[in-house]
Amino acid sequence: MKPIPFENQILRSRFLRSTRSFLEESGFLEMDTPCFKPVVGMEPYLDPFLVSSPDGREKGYLITSPEYSLKQSLANGLERIYEITHTFRSGEEGSPYHSAEFLMLELYVKGWNDKDLRDFSKEYFKRLGSDFSELQVADFLTGDSSYEEISVDDIVKTHTKRGLSRKELIETIFDHRLTSAKEDELVTWQYEDLFFLVFLNLVEPKLGDKIVFLYDYPPECAALAKIVDGKAKRFEIYWSGLELANAFWELTDSKEQRSRFIEEQTLREGLGKEIFPIDEDFLFSLESGKFPDSSGISLGLDRIFMRLVGGEGLKSFSPYYG
C-alpha cells in the first residue's frame, strides 16, 4: 500500500483540526471509547472483524461503530459528545469508496431532534468551506444553494412515480427489471431488501452534485431511530451521490429496542451470518430511564475529505485504503 501524497497528509491534518475545532467551539466534549469489544452492533448487513489472542483465550471484535459506547456516556449525564475513531467492517472491498478500516466521526446531542442535527451538519460543511477557502470546492460548501433536503417518500416518487408500500416497490422492481426473481419470491423478501434494491438502482444514481439530506425513512428501515407519525426519524447525507453520513433521532424505548435487536438476530440467522448476543449494558442504559431525548450522527471522514480535495476514490486520500 502506497502512502498518501505529502500535500494530502498536510491537508488531512488540517481537516481533522478544523473538525475538532468546530465541535469544541460548539460545546462538544471529545470521548475515547474502546475499539475492541466482546459485543458488537447488531446490524444485519455489517460484519465485524473477529480478533483473538495467540492462545485463543481472549477474543472479541473490532468495532463497526462507537455507537453503543457513546450512548452509554450520554446516559451517564453528558450532553454533547463526539468521538473520532477507527472503525472496521469486513467485506468492504471492491469499491474505490470502501475500505476495511476507516475514520468515523460520531456525535450525540441531548435535546435535539433530527432537524436540529441536519441544520448543525450543514453548518459543519460550511465551516469546512470557510477553513479551506483556497480549495476549489470552498464556494460550493459555503453557498446555501448547494444543499437540498427532501423526504425519502418524495424522492422515490420523483424517480419511480410510485410510493413506498411493499406492493409499489415490487411493481417498480418488475417494471425496471431490477432482479430475475419471480413475483412469488419477491413477496417473501424483507422490506428493506425491496426498498434498497429500488433506492440503490433508481434513486441514488440520480441524486446530483449537491449535498443532499434524505430524511423520514419508512418505519421498516428505522434501525435505532424513533418512529413519529409513521416515519422513521433518521436521515442520510449524500455529496455528489456518495453517502457520507447516517443519523437518528434516537429511540429511547427499551422494550422496542430489544424487540428490534431480536428481529435483527433473526435476520442475521436467515442470512447465514454469525448471531451476536444483545448488548445488555446498552439496553440497561435505556431501561434506567437516564438516556435522554437526543439525536446522533456518524460521518465517514475519509469520504468527506476525499470530496473536499476533489478526489474520485479513497486510494490517495485515506491511509487505511487497501
VEXLUMLUM-804939 format. One record per residue: x, y, z of N, C-alpha, C in turn. Coordinates in steps of 0.001 Angstrom, whole numbers, padded with zeros to 6 digits, always signed. Example, Ala and Ser with C-alpha at 12.3 -4.5 7.8 and 13.67 -1.06 7.14 Angstrom:
BEGIN
+013190-005690+007800+012300-004500+007800+013200-003300+007800
+012850-002250+007080+013670-001060+007140+012900+000030+007870
This chain:
BEGIN
+000842-001192+000000+000000+000000+000000+000879+001245+000000
+000660+002125-000957+001444+003345-001053+000949+004386-000039
+001870+005184+000526+001430+006261+001432+000722+007345+000651
-000167+008092+001336-000843+009182+000654+000165+010304+000413
-000023+011068-000663+000943+012117-001003+001150+013120+000135
+002349+013690+000168+002755+014641+001202+001742+015761+001372
+001313+016376+000266+000399+017515+000341-000936+017096+000964
-001395+015905+000612-002669+015435+001156-002578+015105+002640
-001401+014679+003089-001227+014433+004521-001377+015732+005312
-000826+016806+004786-000948+018104+005450-002406+018563+005454
-003077+018431+004299-004484+018808+004224-005341+017962+005158
-005024+016689+005254-005799+015802+006119-005658+016215+007581
-004431+016584+007987-004217+017051+009354-005028+018318+009619
-005026+019250+008667-005824+020474+008809-007317+020155+008883
-007737+019198+008089-009140+018798+008052-009595+018277+009411
-008797+017425+010029-009152+016898+011347-009131+017997+012401
-008163+018903+012301-008103+020019+013243-009317+020930+013087
-009725+021178+011849-010900+022005+011589-012152+021363+012173
-012282+020051+011994-013447+019327+012503-013507+019399+014023
-012384+019130+014666-012356+019186+016131-012633+020609+016637
-012067+021597+015984-012274+022981+016420-013749+023358+016336
-014402+022984+015234-015820+023288+015067-016644+022660+016186
-016360+021407+016506-017123+020713+017535-016863+021289+018924
-015605+021583+019221-015287+022118+020541-015852+023518+020729
-015850+024321+019668-016466+025645+019743-017977+025552+019915
-018550+024399+019528-019990+024177+019663-020345+023485+020971
-019371+023360+021857-019635+022840+023191-019551+021332+023338
-018927+020649+022386-018822+019197+022444-017580+018761+023216
-017729+017647+023902-016640+017032+024651-016152+015807+023884
-014840+015724+023632-014306+014575+022902-014200+013375+023827
-014671+012216+023328-014654+010973+024080-013617+010019+023495
-013283+008996+024278-012347+007962+023862-012888+006625+024353
-013459+005826+023448-014085+004566+023837-013356+003395+023173
-013595+002162+023635-012832+001007+023137-013090+000704+021655
-012013+000273+020982-012128-000235+019601-012287-001752+019586
-012000-002388+020701-012053-003852+020838-013079-004186+021910
-014148-004905+021519-015237-005159+022466-015722-006606+022350
-016241-007154+023447-016774-008518+023392-018116-008616+022680
-018849-007503+022629-020162-007473+021974-020158-006322+020981
-020656-006567+019775-020656-005540+018737-022077-005203+018321
-022212-004290+017355-023523-003880+016872-024287-005021+016229
-025599-004846+016148-026476-005917+015672-026837-005812+014197
-026324-004807+013489-026771-004562+012126-026653-005820+011260
-027751-006239+010608-027733-007485+009837-026754-007482+008670
-026487-006305+008100-025694-006262+006879-024251-005805+007109
-023836-005686+008386-022457-005332+008697-021772-006514+009370
-020529-006772+008946-019775-007878+009518-018504-007356+010168
-018351-007578+011483-017151-007117+012182-015996-008105+012017
-014807-007640+012365-013638-008500+012391-013519-009160+013759
-013381-010487+013771-013114-011224+014991-011605-011279+015196
-011150-010912+016394-009719-010981+016708-009552-011744+018017
-008384-012373+018167-008145-013154+019379-006670-013144+019732
-006384-013492+020987-005003-013631+021427-004419-014899+020814
-003085-015017+020788-002467-016204+020172-002955-017528+020754
-003223-017560+022058-003667-018820+022657-005177-019002+022591
-005887-017999+022055-007326-018111+021867-008162-017883+023111
-007518-017583+024226-008291-017407+025466-009016-016066+025523
-008480-015088+024803-009135-013781+024741-009571-013537+023301
-010818-013150+023147-011285-012811+021804-012385-011768+021883
-012540-011068+020814-013562-010036+020741-013638-009520+019312
-014238-008355+019155-014471-007810+017821-013970-006371+017736
-013462-006013+016577-013165-004615+016307-014480-003919+015992
-014666-002744+016518-015963-002074+016407-016280-001667+014968
-017538-001776+014608-018025-001210+013346-018485+000223+013553
-018646+000611+014823-019074+001958+015194-018899+002097+016706
-018634+003312+017196-018577+003516+018647-019949+003815+019264
-021001+003556+018529-022347+003997+018878-022779+003618+020290
-022720+002328+020625-023253+001894+021913-022468+002496+023071
-021149+002566+022932-020330+003134+023998-020660+004603+024226
-020820+005352+023133-021124+006772+023263-022511+006993+023861
-023455+006154+023495-024795+006308+024046-024815+006042+025549
-023996+005103+025997-023903+004872+027436-023315+006089+028146
-022372+006780+027493-021823+008014+028068-022903+009084+028158
-023762+009148+027143-024858+010114+027152-025819+009816+028303
-026046+008527+028539-026936+008135+029640-026331+008458+031001
-025023+008635+031052-024352+008966+032321-024426+010448+032658
-025048+011238+031778-025259+012646+032102-024572+013637+031197
-023718+013171+030273-023088+014093+029338-024111+014523+028287
-023953+015723+027743-024997+016269+026875-024564+016484+025426
-023291+016771+025176-022780+016952+023814-021437+016238+023731
-021408+015135+023031-020195+014334+022976-019890+013919+021539
-018610+013684+021275-018206+013180+019962-016975+012317+020106
-016737+011500+019093-015516+010717+019016-015097+010605+017558
-013808+010756+017317-013208+010464+016020-012384+009208+016220
-012781+008129+015571-012174+006841+015864-012050+005977+014621
-011145+004984+014701-011010+003995+013644-012121+002968+013798
-012770+002630+012703-013803+001597+012708-013476+000586+011618
-014048-000612+011744-013629-001733+010906-014855-002525+010451
-014911-002813+009163-016015-003601+008630-015484-004550+007568
-015826-005810+007722-015394-006821+006773-016267-006776+005522
-015702-007212+004401-016468-007285+003161-016656-005951+002480
-015800-004977+002772-015948-003641+002203-015053-003432+000967
-014427-004507+000481-013535-004357-000653-014324-004276-001961
-013627-003961-003043-014257-003998-004360-014814-002676-004838
-014651-001611-004063-015146-000294-004453-014092+000743-004110
-013908+001757-004963-012951+002817-004628-013398+003667-003454
-014644+003472-002983-015177+004278-001891-015316+003496-000590
-014787+002291-000543-014881+001466+000646-013491+001036+001103
-013360+000829+002397-012119+000341+002975-012464-000442+004233
-011712-001503+004506-011977-002314+005688-011799-001508+006971
-010889-000544+006951-010666+000344+008082-010902+001773+007620
-011646+002529+008406-011895+003914+008023-012099+004770+009264
-012025+006065+009061-012128+007014+010167-013546+007552+010245
-014140+007453+011421-015525+007866+011622-015601+008963+012677
-016452+009941+012411-016859+010911+013416-018262+010544+013857
-018439+010328+015148-019770+010049+015677-020035+011021+016809
-021246+011613+016809-021584+012571+017856-023041+012438+018275
-023305+012865+019520-024647+012811+020094-024931+014095+020849
-026195+014523+020769-026597+015765+021415-027925+015565+022147
-027917+015883+023420-029144+015839+024206-030078+016971+023777
-031384+016633+023635-032400+017644+023394-032605+018034+021941
-031855+017451+021015-032024+017775+019592-032853+016712+018907
-033659+017142+017912-034320+016190+017029-033525+016082+015728
-034045+015338+014791-033297+015102+013553-033146+016385+012724
-034122+017287+012789-033998+018543+012035-032896+019418+012630
-032809+019472+013946-031719+020223+014586-030365+019698+014117
-030267+018389+014020-028989+017781+013633-028674+018027+012159
-029697+018065+011311-029460+018408+009900-028913+019826+009782
-029494+020743+010528-029028+022131+010487-027579+022232+010963
-027252+021508+012020-025890+021532+012557-024900+020924+011558
-025306+019845+010921-024431+019199+009935-024142+020131+008768
-025145+020886+008368-024957+021849+007279-023936+022916+007685
-024001+023351+008928-023039+024335+009400-021620+023766+009431
-021495+022479+009699-020177+021843+009670-019575+021903+008269
-020363+021570+007267-019846+021621+005896-019492+023051+005487
-020299+023993+005925-019979+025390+005618-018686+025815+006304
-018463+025312+007508-017215+025626+008207-016011+025085+007428
-016147+023883+006883-015064+023332+006073-014786+024225+004870
-015848+024725+004250-015663+025634+003119-014912+026882+003512
-015205+027394+004698-014535+028596+005184-013078+028324+005538
-012816+027193+006176-011456+026870+006606-010551+026454+005451
-011153+026042+004342-010369+025632+003175-010719+026526+001984
-010681+027828+002224-011095+028794+001203-010222+028750-000036
-009005+028174+000083-008120+028109-001077-008490+026978-002032
-009338+026052-001593-009705+024928-002436-010870+025284-003349
-010941+024591-004475-011957+024885-005489-013373+024697-004960
-013530+023797-003995-014852+023440-003502-015394+024435-002474
-014594+025408-002057-014968+026297-000952-016261+027062-001228
-016384+027662-002401-017590+028429-002719-018828+027538-002717
-018656+026307-003180-019765+025356-003187-020244+025083-001760
-019324+024846-000849-019696+024488+000516-020324+025650+001275
-019929+026858+000982-020451+028000+001727-021749+028551+001150
-022173+028070-000003-023392+028583-000634-024631+027799-000251
-025701+028485+000136-026941+027820+000545-027557+026967-000558
-027378+027355-001811-027995+026628-002921-027355+025270-003170
-026260+024979-002484-025572+023693-002667-026202+022585-001835
-027170+022929-000996-027770+021960-000073-029243+021738-000409
-029670+020497-000261-031063+020152-000520-031548+019181+000551
-032752+019405+001056-033389+018489+001996-034671+017973+001363
-034828+016642+001317-036010+016062+000692-036336+014751+001390
-037614+014476+001571-038017+013235+002225-037785+012054+001287
-037586+010898+001876-037366+009689+001075-038591+009384+000230
-039773+009575+000806-041005+009322+000058-041069+010192-001189
-040744+011474-001053-040815+012382-002197-039788+012046-003270
-038563+011703-002861-037540+011460-003872-037775+010130-004588
-038321+009140-003882-038646+007874-004548-039786+008083-005538
-040795+008856-005160-041901+009132-006090-041413+009913-007305
-040464+010830-007093-039922+011610-008206-039292+010713-009261
-038575+009697-008829-037797+008884-009765-038468+007576-010168
-039530+007177-009460-040191+005917-009829-041675+006090-010126
-042240+007260-009767-043680+007537-009940-044549+006628-009067
-043929+006017-008056-044673+005178-007121-044217+005475-005702
-045004+004978-004738-044695+005184-003339-043840+004084-002762
-043917+003930-001428-043002+003055-000707-043684+001829-000096
-044929+001560-000457-045558+000346+000052-044860-000871-000549
-044974-001998+000114-044364-003230-000399-044855-003528-001816
-046167-003380-002033-046750-003647-003346-046150-002738-004415
-046027-001445-004093-045490-000500-005072-044009-000763-005354
-043253-001132-004334-041842-001434-004553-041685-002640-005488
-042497-003669-005272-042423-004856-006137-042795-004497-007574
-043820-003659-007747-044199-003226-009102-043055-002454-009769
-042387-001595-009006-041262-000833-009542-040118-001760-009933
-039849-002750-009101-038779-003706-009395-039065-004452-010691
-040301-004872-010890-040649-005574-012123-040582-004653-013337
-041103-003449-013203-041101-002503-014321-039695-002234-014837
-038743-002130-013918-037370-001778-014291-036451-002989-014367
-037033-004180-014208-036271-005428-014326-035011-005401-013463
-035210-005090-012192-034087-004957-011281-033601-006286-010723
-034356-007355-010959-033956-008675-010482-034576-009738-011381
-033989-010900-011355-034550-012029-012105-035513-012843-011247
-035667-012452-009981-036560-013173-009075-038010-013050-009546
-038781-014102-009326-040196-014118-009688-041030-013455-008586
-042277-013142-008948-043141-012426-008004-043358-013215-006728
-043532-014550-006836-043760-015331-005624-042529-015367-004733
-041350-015086-005298-040143-014972-004488-040080-013590-003829
-040387-012549-004592-040279-011183-004076-041189-010936-002876
-042343-011546-002867-043261-011304-001751-042720-011855-000440
-041707-012726-000516-041110-013274+000705-039894-012473+001160
-039448-011515+000359-038260-010732+000701-038537-009818+001892
-037482-009507+002643-037573-008478+003653-037885-007135+002988
-038670-006302+003695-039000-004992+003144-037748-004200+002804
-036758-004219+003701-035538-003453+003461-034835-003868+002170
-034874-005159+001855-034233-005630+000621-034947-005063-000608
-036270-005014-000562-037039-004432-001663-036728-002939-001790
-036752-002259-000642-036518-000812-000643-035146-000464-001206
-034113-001129-000712-032762-000768-001144-032466-001205-002571
-033130-002232-003052-032975-002596-004462-033473-001459-005348
-034602-000876-004987-035139+000265-005730-034275+001500-005517
-033947+001781-004272-033218+003011-003957-031839+003030-004613
-031086+001953-004476-029710+001939-004968-029634+001966-006488
-030680+001457-007156-030660+001418-008617-031325+002617-009282
-032381+003137-008667-033186+004148-009343-033138+005534-008700
-032651+005634-007476-032637+006922-006782-031219+007425-006544
-030408+006617-005878-029065+007065-005517-028251+007572-006710
-028292+006917-007875-027504+007427-009007-027991+008772-009550
-029163+009235-009105-029740+010465-009644-029781+011600-008611
-028995+011484-007581-029030+012500-006522-028344+013798-006915
-027552+013785-007967-026934+015015-008451-025697+015399-007667
-025236+016627-007892-023959+017079-007333-024092+017803-005993
-025309+018075-005548-025489+018809-004297-025188+017932-003082
-025143+018570-001915-025140+017842-000653-026608+017657-000267
-027065+016421-000325-028490+016109-000188-028746+015422+001150
-029737+015932+001873-030172+015335+003132-031483+014590+002864
-031449+013275+002930-032655+012459+002746-033199+012095+004126
-034446+012472+004399-034988+012271+005741-036334+011565+005696
-036803+011116+006861-038079+010414+007032-038129+009135+006201
-037495+008106+006726-037443+006801+006069-038683+005974+006413
-038957+004927+005637-040059+004031+006006-039803+003432+007386
-040846+003148+008153-040648+002619+009510-039910+001287+009529
-040011+000521+008451-039296-000757+008379-037784-000559+008333
-037344+000659+008035-035915+000977+007958-035476+001837+009140
-036179+001720+010260-035926+002613+011393-034591+002365+012062
-034114+001098+012095-032865+000763+012786-032949+001241+014240
-032138+002244+014625-032131+002734+016010-032840+004083+016147
-033656+004426+015168-034371+005704+015198-035787+005522+015734
-036323+006582+016344-037709+006548+016778-038626+006750+015577
-039859+006304+015717-040860+006447+014661-041897+007453+015126
-042129+008483+014309-043087+009531+014618-044020+009694+013417
-045320+009598+013663-046324+009742+012593-046019+008833+011406
-045606+007607+011715-045384+006620+010667-044091+006785+009893
-043211+007670+010342-041936+007899+009655-040767+007605+010608
-039777+006917+010105-038559+006702+010877-037745+007987+010842
-037492+008536+012005-036840+009850+012098-035313+009690+012006
-034892+009409+010814-033475+009273+010507-033201+010026+009209
-031938+010317+008964-031581+010901+007672-030197+010442+007272
-029933+010537+005979-028618+010250+005428-028171+011449+004603
-026855+011636+004518-026292+012758+003766-025508+012201+002582
-025755+012770+001412-025036+012404+000187-024373+013648-000401
-023201+013445-000952-022495+014529-001655-022095+013987-003021
-022665+014581-004055-022454+014096-005424-022742+012601-005516
-023825+012182-004873-024283+010802-004957-023574+009820-004060
-022613+010276-003262-021868+009386-002380-022361+009553-000947
-022749+008467-000308-023230+008536+001072-022102+008914+002012
-022364+009905+002866-021376+010393+003817-021757+010146+005266
-023052+010086+005560-023465+010083+006968-024821+009422+007149
-025033+008928+008364-026282+008293+008751-026636+008808+010143
-027880+009260+010334-028247+009921+011588-029621+009479+012064
-029803+009512+013389-031073+009119+014007-031510+010139+015052
-032803+010393+015097-033410+010908+016316-033624+009656+017153
-032882+009512+018224-032648+008226+018849-033879+007625+019530
-034035+006324+019313-035048+005560+020016-034669+005461+021488
-035613+005722+022377-035345+005650+023818-036188+004583+024519
-037075+003921+023791-037948+002886+024357-037170+001572+024420
-036841+001114+025616-036003-000080+025758-036712-001347+025262
-038027-001453+025491-038758-002642+025025-038779-002705+023508
-038999-001566+022868-038991-001534+021408-037597-001834+020882
-036568-001300+021547-035202-001557+021102-034844-003037+021229
-035243-003667+022317-034977-005105+022462-035678-005900+021363
-036919-005518+021068-037661-006198+020012-036943-006074+018665
-036410-004881+018376-035692-004690+017116-034409-005505+017084
-033712-005584+018226-032495-006397+018294-032812-007867+017996
-033911-008361+018553-034295-009756+018333-034618-009984+016858
-035311-009019+016238-035609-009122+014808-034320-009154+013982
-033337-008364+014396-032082-008335+013658-031295-009624+013849
-031371-010219+015034-030752-011527+015239-031371-012565+014307
-032696-012537+014193-033394-013474+013320-032986-013264+011858
-032854-011993+011471-032458-011698+010092-031029-012166+009834
-030126-011936+010778-028749-012409+010602-028720-013931+010451
-029537-014614+011242-029607-016073+011141-030091-016496+009760
-031115-015791+009252-031631-016109+007925-030631-015859+006815
-029712-014922+007048-028676-014616+006066-027458-015520+006212
-027506-016425+007185-026384-017330+007397-025196-016681+008072
-025438-015586+008807-024363-014860+009472-024296-015231+010952
-023166-014884+011571-022992-015112+012999-024036-014327+013785
-024579-014955+014815-025578-014305+015661-024870-013747+016886
-024953-012429+017072-024286-011781+018195-025249-011638+019374
-024734-011749+020587-025590-011523+021762-026010-010057+021847
-027146-009829+022451-027633-008472+022642-026750-007756+023659
-026461-006502+023388-025644-005692+024295-026525-005249+025470
-026487-006041+026546-027355-005768+027690-026948-004488+028417
-025661-004136+028369-025228-002884+029002-025891-001690+028333
-025972-001737+027001-026625-000645+026275-028116-000601+026610
-028769-001768+026603-030193-001788+026923-030451-001310+028343
-029537-001628+029261-029701-001155+030637-029696+000364+030696
-028868+000989+029834-028827+002451+029824-030161+003027+029365
-030899+002282+028529-032237+002720+028135-033250+002430+029238
-033144+001245+029826-034101+000836+030855-033986+001682+032121
-032819+002239+032362-032603+003036+033568-033386+004335+033551
-033853+004735+032364-034566+005996+032245-033660+007206+032202
-032351+006978+032168-031407+008083+032168-030962+008482+030765
-031320+007671+029774-030933+008015+028409-031853+009128+027903
-031292+010275+027532-032134+011439+027228-032689+011428+025808
-033693+012239+025585-034140+012515+024227-032962+013166+023498
-032547+012583+022388-031306+013026+021755-031255+012584+020296
-030291+013139+019594-030017+012733+018214-028535+012463+018056
-028214+011589+017109-026822+011253+016861-026558+011013+015395
-025298+011173+015008-024916+011012+013612-023529+010403+013518
-023313+009587+012507-021974+009092+012180-021623+009581+010787
-020415+010124+010639-019948+010664+009369-018649+009977+008967
-018561+009571+007710-017353+008965+007185-016345+010042+006807
-015340+010250+007649-014419+011362+007437-013531+011165+006213
-013180+009938+005886-012357+009718+004694-013089+010171+003434
-014372+009852+003359-015156+010250+002185-015349+011767+002134
-015593+012369+003282-015757+013825+003300-014467+014501+002856
-013331+014035+003372-012042+014615+002986-011783+014414+001499
-012120+013245+000991-011934+012975-000425-012730+013962-001286
-013976+014198-000922-014796+015155-001667-014239+016577-001503
-013760+016891-000325-013236+018229-000055-012070+018564-000977
-011187+017605-001202-009990+017867-002011-010158+017448-003461
-011385+017045-003840-011662+016771-005243-011260+015409-005728
-011182+014430-004834-010792+013085-005228-011953+012267-005756
-011625+011207-006483-012643+010304-007017-012511+008898-006461
-011685+008715-005460-011511+007424-004807-010694+007635-003548
-010761+006671-002628-010082+006822-001350-008584+006567-001428
-008110+005978-002506-006746+005449-002539-005692+006500-002221
-005858+007701-002694-004847+008731-002456-005179+009651-001290
-006278+009348-000585-006739+010279+000449-006931+009641+001813
-006941+008327+001880-007091+007649+003164-005905+006731+003400
-005223+006830+004536-004095+005945+004821-004516+004521+005117
-005830+004253+005199-006303+002905+005532-006743+002127+004305
-006703+002771+003143-007218+002106+001954-006302+000937+001575
-006893-000165+001231-006108-001300+000742-006712-002607+001171
